[in-house]
Amino acid sequence: MSDDPTIGFLKADVARFCAGLDGLAPAIRLRLLVQLRSALDGVTDAALDEGMAAASAEGWGLRQIGGQVGLSHEKVRYRLAQSAGTGKPDGEAS
C-alpha cells in the first residue's frame, strides 16, 4: 500500500512479534494475537480520527477526506462528530 520505509519497519516488527508466538500453546498464541490486533486498531483508529480532524480544520471536504482514507463522507462525518465528543453528526438536531 505504501512505499514509505517507516511502514516497512513497522510491518517487520509486527511480523517478528508474530513469528515469536509460533512455539506457544494455541490458546496463548490466539489471545496475544487478539490483544495485538486490538491494540493496533485502537492506536491507528485514534490517529486516523486525529488526521481527519486536522484535514477538516484545514478546510478539506468530507468527500475529499473520505477519498483519502477509504470511507464514505457520511462515515467521515460520523467519526469526526464522535471524536469531537458530540456523539452526533454535524447538522443533527439536539
SULGIUR-V665414 format. One record per residue. N is the residue number from 1. PSI is psi in radians with two decimals (* if undefined). Layout:
n={N | N}
psi={PSI | PSI}
This chain:
n={1 | 2 | 3 | 4 | 5 | 6 | 7 | 8 | 9 | 10 | 11 | 12 | 13 | 14 | 15 | 16 | 17 | 18 | 19 | 20 | 21 | 22 | 23 | 24 | 25 | 26 | 27 | 28 | 29 | 30 | 31 | 32 | 33 | 34 | 35 | 36 | 37 | 38 | 39 | 40 | 41 | 42 | 43 | 44 | 45 | 46 | 47 | 48 | 49 | 50 | 51 | 52 | 53 | 54 | 55 | 56 | 57 | 58 | 59 | 60 | 61 | 62 | 63 | 64 | 65 | 66 | 67 | 68 | 69 | 70 | 71 | 72 | 73 | 74 | 75 | 76 | 77 | 78 | 79 | 80 | 81 | 82 | 83 | 84 | 85 | 86 | 87 | 88 | 89 | 90 | 91 | 92 | 93 | 94}
psi={-0.64 | 2.53 | 0.05 | 2.17 | -0.45 | -0.71 | -0.70 | -0.73 | -0.75 | -0.78 | -0.72 | -0.70 | -0.76 | -0.74 | -0.70 | -0.74 | -0.82 | -0.69 | -0.55 | -0.20 | -0.15 | -0.66 | -0.04 | 2.78 | 2.55 | -0.72 | -0.73 | -0.77 | -0.84 | -0.72 | -0.76 | -0.66 | -0.70 | -0.72 | -0.70 | -0.83 | -0.77 | -0.76 | -0.78 | -0.73 | -0.76 | -0.79 | -0.80 | -0.60 | -0.76 | -0.75 | -0.67 | -0.78 | -0.72 | -0.72 | -0.71 | -0.67 | -0.69 | -0.73 | -0.73 | -0.72 | -0.47 | 0.00 | 0.11 | 2.52 | 2.83 | -0.69 | -0.66 | -0.78 | -0.84 | -0.68 | -0.61 | -0.58 | -0.03 | 0.56 | 2.73 | 2.77 | -0.53 | -0.67 | -0.66 | -0.81 | -0.80 | -0.84 | -0.65 | -0.73 | -0.74 | -0.77 | -0.41 | -0.19 | 0.12 | -0.50 | -0.09 | 2.56 | 2.70 | 2.46 | -0.09 | 2.36 | 2.60 | *}
